Amino acid sequence: MLQHVHILTLTHRHAKLKAIGEIVSAFEGDGKLEERLGSLRNQGLVQEILYLATCNRIMLLFTTDLEVDHTFRQQLLNGNGPAGALAELQHLQGMHAIYHLFEVGASIDSLVVGERQILGQIREAYDRCWGWGLIGDDLRIVLDRTVLAAKDVYNNTKIGEKSVSVVSLAMQQLRKHRPAQDARILMIGAGQTNLLVTKFLKKQGHTNLTVFNRTKERAEQLVKGFEDGRALALHNLENYEAGFDVLIVCTGSAEPILTPELFHWLLAGEDANSKVVIDLGVPHDVAESTVGHYPFHYIGIEQLRALAEENMAFRREEVKRAHAVLHQHLEEIEVNYRQRLLERAMSHLPEQIKSVRHTAVNQIFAKELHKLDPEARDLVERMMTYMEKRCIGIPMKAAREAMLS
């Protein structure tokens, strides 16, 4: 069943990100993705195709009656693709391919188990390829069922509970200290991690943020949207006298930058007991001597990673329940597809019955009907219309019942 459905995929589990990037670039280069995918169908290589690329995955979901071998892989890009990377593509067929798609949609196969972003990415890929006319009835059935299966997993398991993001966990720990919305938040570093932190801070309604960074321009990007946001160059940090309530630090420094001396200055004469310090740097940005000398509330990367691993272990247990849900959907898609095949096979039935009726009325019994009075002819017409509808419905119903049994 569904043996013509195939997946060629490469993920973080099987290859380096460089190999994934090479294939993505080969398909999407020069903005010709639609053209390249369309040519695969025009050449008869595939009947339908969906293309999905994320930061750690590329997947081609397609239908074909051809053998998916080395030659097939090379034809994907007309022999111009990265041969080594194409050879690494994992091949799945039939129900194995569909189940893998279910696992992807339910985030079981994701880099971070339980993160729902992948389902949205599948939907976007679906909409795009559908708009390009690359998806037909078969992949529509498969992808619709994938979305249903993923929603079922998210709604009936706890796979998405207990955050495993270090930034998210850090913000959860911060909320336990209940900082006021106008609390003075001092941030050192303006990299990707602290960018994510600012998104959480905005969501929680915080208004007062000061960011120090080596380049002031980058700091200015992070303070956008904060009512009282200030961006300053890192070399001015030693002159900062406004104090803080929460200090968040994450830089690329090889050595701790928050020494006891600098921390004493940043306190601006205030008591350290009420301060919250979050260190997201790897390696540490807060010196051990600073943590040991001052009684502030310290949230460090090791603590957060331990929480993340504990939560990930919880999610892994939920994966077992998720598999049970997905297997049920795998059985259901077989039934759905058989029903669809039946509908296709019997789609000609109404026209054939109408053709029989037309022949009977206009040829075989034309003379006899012509001799009937108008009321009799009207009665015959209504009887034949009724029988036509019944003749269409009865065999289709019987076939469905036989298939389900």
Phi, psi and omega in degrees: 000131178059032181290347178275001177268129183228156171228133166244122187215155175220129183227177177300340182285333189244346186208165175285153182299334179298317180296319178298315181298325179296318181290318179300315180297322180295324179280318189264354183303142179063017178065029186250030181300311180301317181297317182291319179293319179298324181293330178297321178284319181296329178280352181083012180287322177225159173265319178222154181205142172236134180246126179230126177228129176234187182293339181224024182201142165231138182217131172248115175254123185208166174244138177197153175259001179277161175281129181271088183240196181300316180299317179301315181300317182293327180288344179304325181235031177055034178077004183257002183277172177290103187304317182297315181292319179297324179293336181279347181304129177280135182252129176231145185224150174064223183294333176296319178295316182294319180295322177298318178299319176301315181297321179294311182298326180272006178065019176289329182262011183280161175301320174245106182300132176096353178280127190275357185303326185297325180296320176296323178292323176295317180297318178298317178296320179299309182298319181294311182291330175294317178297331178276000179075025184261351181246130179247204187294321185292309179291332175300315179299314182296315184286324176298319179291326177299316179296316178298316181296317180296315178299321179299317179296313182295326183276334188241009170227175179252029186297335181263002181275166178060094186303145176241006177276129181300318180296315180299317179295322178298319179291326175297317179295322179297318181299332179297335180270357174051056177293144179294156181296334177260018178301144180282109181255121180252125183239133177244119185105142182227038178279190184299321181298311180290334173299316177296323178300317182297328178295318176295318182298318177298317181298327180276359175086013179290145187239340189250103182225128174243126182241127173254134178209156180306317174252124183296327182300318179294321178298323180298328178294324183285330184272357178299135178093352177265132183302317179241071182252135181227136178245129183225152178287147186300328183292348177270359185301321183290352178254003184285128186233009186274355180072181180201161171252322179231131178241123180241125184228132176201104180233178177261018183292141178281342180237150178302136180259338182267082179280165177303322181294315180292321180296319179301319179294317183293333177298333178056039176083002181272164181285135181282341187301327184268358185277148176243127179239124179246119181250108181254008183283147173227106002287180185305141172263344178257121182295145178301324180296329177291316179297321182286333186271329186245140185272044178277169177276114187254128175242108185251166185296324180296317178300317182291320179294323177296319177296318181298318180292322177298316179291324178294323177298321177298316180295324180297324176295324179290338178300324179301317178292323180297321180298322178298320178295317183292323179296325177296318179290330178295321177294320183291326181291330176297315179297315181299320182289321176299318178299319181293321177297321178296316180298320178294316182296328184259006182296336180278348186301312180303318181292324179294318179294319177296325178294320178297317179298315181299318180295318181297316184286318188264350181231292189297313184248022184299314182296313181298318180293326181295332181281344182285150175287165185304319181295319180293318179297321179296321178296314179299319180298316180292321178297317181291324177296317178298313181294326178299314180296319181293322181292335176282316186284321186299309181295326179292319178295316180297321180292319178297315180297321179294321181293317181291330180280000000 
